[in-house]
Amino acid sequence: MTTPVTIIGAGLGGLTLARVLHVHGIPATVYEAEPTPTSRRQGGLLDVHPHNGQAALKAAGLFEEFRKLILAGRQAYRVLDQQGNVLLDLLDDGSGARPEVPRGSLRQLLLDSLPVGTVRWEHKVTGVRALGEGRHEVGFTNGTTAVSSLLVGADGAWSRVRPLLSEATPAYFGVCSVETFLFHGDTRHLASAQAVGAGSLFALAPGRGLLAHREGGGTLHTYAQLKKPQDWIADFDAADAADAATLTARVSKEFDGWAPELTALITESDTPPVLRPIFTLPAGHRWDRVRGVTLLGDAAHLRAPNGEGANLAMQDGAELGRALAAHPEDVEAALAAHERSMFSRAAAVEADDDGFYSMMIDDDAPHSLLALMTGAAQDS
């Protein structure tokens, strides 16, 4: 196959695709809106599953390097009530079945595996238009354009490529997530560090919850989850210190009366809080084949966080790369095969999801999650 592949988005899915294409000698260019690889935090820990994320890294020839990123002991989970009482404490079983790695480190591993110049930074897409015969022109805010005969949208929830294929747009899920970080938890935030434990913490109540996990160096990374209308915080500017203080105050008020070691995960944050409203695409989202273009990852099947999003994106990227390598003379056959498989994978995850994210802060929280986790522990 000699047709170069144009990939929009340097997330895990797009980079996995670029790497698998490189392994098979297929040229690709990745366009990314961010100015540099380190201009934004890349999220916290990611548990990489054997059947999708790990399989994708094997297809990319990076599995052994990936293993060096694993943080041992992080497969521990505990559930607390709002007074800080431990309701469930599952220790890391040492199996390494779903190892935790820093998402940023995994992204950097993929970046380092690509030829220099593969990723074009500071290329934010303004729009894409069809030129006919499967060719598309991508416009960027820096005034440049790129013409592609094979375009892949790996550009997440608000994909600029998706409108070529589908009229679907993400809808608000009814939950806001507010992200905070406490650094050097074992020395500066000891009580909170002890509450979080060795791995991940779920402190839950109806309509609200704290999801925290321990990263490297004692960093405590927390998402405060709140069931709120979309306009609960309007026009919040994360770069404005006054807005950050207002957001911290409003979020912490939602946890009045909770144990201080838990509320400190919000009030003592060493970084400004980041508000992340949760959006999803319609379940079963799919489209008819359009020549010369496809999607992967959240651009194709955005769901509420369920532990599968990044894994599915990497699997999408790896499987698309393999399909293109297997059909070098018939790109459309490769894209059709990719979409059929991706639709099936996404549907299987949706069917198995059982509203996990909603369950954490439903009217029976934390007992609904407790029942799920104790059942899973007994089955393993």
N, C-alpha and C positions, 0 to 999 in steps of 0.2 A: 504494500500500500504506500503510495507516494503522496497522497493528499494530506497536507498538514492539518492538524486538528486545532481549532481555536477554542480555548476553554475560558469561560468567564467565571472567575472566583477562585482564589487560592486558599480555600478551606481544605479540610481533610479529604473530602470527596474528589474535588478537582485535582488536588496534588497526587492522590493515589492514581487517578486516571493518567495523569501526565507521566508518572513513574512507570506504570505498566506499559504504556505506549513506548517509552524510552527503552525498556527492557526488550521490546520486540522491534526496535529500530524504526519506530514511527515518529516523525517529528510533531511537536506540539508547542504552542505558545499559550501561556496562562496570563490573563489580564486581571489585575487586582486593584481595587480602589484604594486600599491602604498605602501610605507613602513608603513604609519600610516593614520588614518582617516583625519588628519589635515595637511598632507604634501603638499597639493596643494589646491588653491582656487577652490571652487566648482561652480563657475559661479555667476551670479547676481540674480535678482528677477525672479520668475517663476509664471506665471498666471495659476492657476490650474482650469481646466474646469470641470463643473458639470458632464458631460456625460462620461468622461473617467478618468481623474486624480482623481477627488473627488470620483467617484464610486470605483476606485481601492483602495483608502484609506479606504473607508467604508468596502470593502471586507477584508482588512487587519486589521480591528478593530481599526483604528487609526484616525478616522475622527475628534473626539472631541479634541484630542491632536493636530491635524493639525490646527484646528481653532485658537488655541492659538498662532500660528506662523504668522498669517495674519497681514500684515502692512496696517493699515487703511488709506484710502485716496489715495492709489496708483493707482487706476483705473482712473486716469486723463491722458489725452493725448493732446499734442500740436504739431502743425506743424509750423516750421519757415522756412523762406528763408535764403539765405546765408548772408544777411545783418542783420539778427536777427529780422526781422519783423514777428509778429505773424499772421499766415494765418488761423489757426484754433486752438481753445482752448476748449477742451471738459473736463468739470469738472467731478470728480467722482460722479456718480449718487447715491451712497450709497446703491446700490442693492446687492453688494457683490457677483455678479454672477460669476465673474472670479477673485477671490481674488489673490493678489500678496503675495508671501512668499519668504524668502531667500532660494535659492536652497540648500545651505550648511546646513541650519537648518533642512530642510525637510529630507535631507540625514541622518543627525544625529538622527532624530526621528526614522527613519527606523532601523538604526544601533542599537539604544538603545532598540528596541523592540525584538531583536533577542537574543537567548541564547549565553552566553559567549563562544567564540571559534568558532562560526559559520563562521565568516570571517577569512580567513587565509591571512594576509597581507604579502607583499613583495614576492608574488608568480607571477612573470611575465612569461607568457606562451611563450615557444620557438617553440612549435609545437604540433600537435595532430595527432595520427595515429590510424587507425582502427585495432582492434584485431579480428574482426569477431563476428558474432552472436549479433550484437548491442553493443558490448563493445568497449571502446576507452581508449587509454592511453594518458594522458596529461603530457608533459614535461615542467619543469620550469627552469629558469636561475640559481636558487640556487642548481641545481643538483638533485632535488627530482622529483618524478613522482606521478601521481594519476590515478588509473584505475576506469572507470565509466561505469555503465550500463545504465545511463540516463544522458546525457550531454546537458547542455543548454549554448549556446553562447550569453551572454549579454554584450559582450566586445567591443561594439561600432564600429565606422567606419572601423577600421583596424582589424577586428575580425580575430583571429587565428582559430576559429572554423568554420567560413563560408566556407573555401575550402572543408570541408567534404561534403557540400551540393550543392555548387554553384561555378562556375568559375568567377562570377561577381566580379569586383573590383571597388572601388570608382573612379570617374572621376572628375577632377577639374571643378568647376562651373563657373569660370571666374571672381570671386570676392575674394578679400582679406579683412579680417577683422582685425583691430588692436585695441586691448583692453587696456584701461587705467582706472585709478582710481584717483579721487580727494577726499581726506578725509576732514571732517569737513567743507563741502562746505559753510554752512551758516555763517561761521566766517572767513575762510581763502580764500574762492573763491566765494564771495558773488554774483558778477555779473553773473558768470556761474550758480550758484545755482538758481538765479532768472530766468535765461533763461530756465533752465530745468523745473522749476515749481514743482508741487506737485507729479507728477508721471513720465510719459515718454515723451521724446522729440524726434521729427524727424526733423532734419535740413538737407534739401535735395537739390540736384542739379543733372543735368545729369552726370552720371558716378561716383558720389561720394556723401557721406552723413554721417551725425553724428547721431547715435542712442544712446540716453543716458537715464538713469533712476535714480531716487532717491531711495537709499537704506536706511537702518536704520542709525541713527547717523549723518545724513547729507552727507553720502557718495554719490558721483556722479560717476556712472559706465558708461563708454562710449565705444561704438564700432564705430571706423571710418571705413566706408565701401568704398572700391575703386574697380572699374572695371579695373583689370590689368591682364596681362599675368602671368602665374604661376611663371616664373623666375624673376618677378619684384624685389623681394628681394631674392637673392640666398645665401644659407649657412648662414642664420642669426642665431646667437647664443644669445638667450635671457639672458644668464648668463654673457655675455661679455658687460661691461659698454660702450665700444666704439661702439659696434654694436647697443646697445640700443639708444645711442645718434644719431647715423646715421639714424636709423629707425625713430626716432622722427622727425628729420630734414626732411627726405624724405616725411613722411606723412604730416607734417605741411605745406610743400611746395605745396602740392596738394590743400590746402585750403587757399592759398594766396588771400588776399582781403576779406575774410570772416570777420564777426564781431569778435572783440577780445574776447568777452565773450564766443564765440563758439570755436575759435582756442585754447583758454586756456584749453579746455577739453583735448587737446592733449599735448600742450607744458608744462603745469604745472602739469602733472601727478605725483602723489606721489609714483608710482610704475613703474618699467621698462615696456615699452610697450610689448605686446605679439602679435605676428603675427599669425593669424589663417586663412590660406587659406580654402575656403569652397569647400567641396567635396560632391558628391551625388552618390548614386547607381542608376542604370537604373530604370525609372518609370516602375511599374508593376513587380518588381523583385520577383521571386518566384522559387521554386525548387520542384523536386519530393521527396516523402517521403523516408527518409533514416533512417533505424532502429536505435533507441537509441540516437538520437541527433536532436536538433532543435535550432532555433535562436529567439531572440526577440529584440525590440528596433532598434537602429541605425544599429546593426549588420545585421538586416533583411531588413530595409526599410529607409535607410539614405536619407534625403532630405535636401534642403537648409532650414535655419531657417524660420519657419512659425508659431511658437507658439504652435505647436502640438507635436513636437518630444518627449519631456519628458513625456507629458500626454499620448501619445500612448505607450511609453515604460512601464509606470506604468500599463496601461490597459492590455498590453500584458502579463506582469508578473502576474497580478491578475487573468486574465482569464486562463492562463496556469496552475496556481496553483489550481484553481477551477476545471479545466478539469481533472487534475491528481487525485484530491480528489473524483471526481464523477466516475472515472473509475479505481478504485484501483487494479483491476485484469487484466486490459487491457491497459497498458501504451501506446501501439502503437495507440489505438483508441483515447486516450487523446491527443497525439501529433498531430494526423491527424486533430482532431477537432480544436485544437489550431491554426494550420497553416491555415486551411480554413477560420476561423474567422479573423485571423490577416491579411491575404492577402486581404480580403474584406474591412477591416477597412482602411488599408493603401491605397487601391485603391480609396476609397471614399474621403479621405483627398487629395490625388493627384488631383482628379477631381474637387475638390472645391477650390483648391489652387489658380488658376488663375495667377500663376507667381507672387505671392505677393512680394517675396523677390526681384525679378528683377524689379518690378514696382517701388520700392522705389528710384532706381537710374537710371531709364530708360531715354530716350531722352526727356520725357515730365515731369520729376520730377521738382518740387514736386506736380504738378497739377494732375497727375494720382492717386497718393495716396490720395490727397485731395478729389477727386471725390469719391473714394471708401469709405473713412471714413465718409464723409458727408452723403452719401447714407445709410451707416450702421446706423448712428445716427438717421436718419429720419425713418428708418424701426423699430428701437427699441422702 
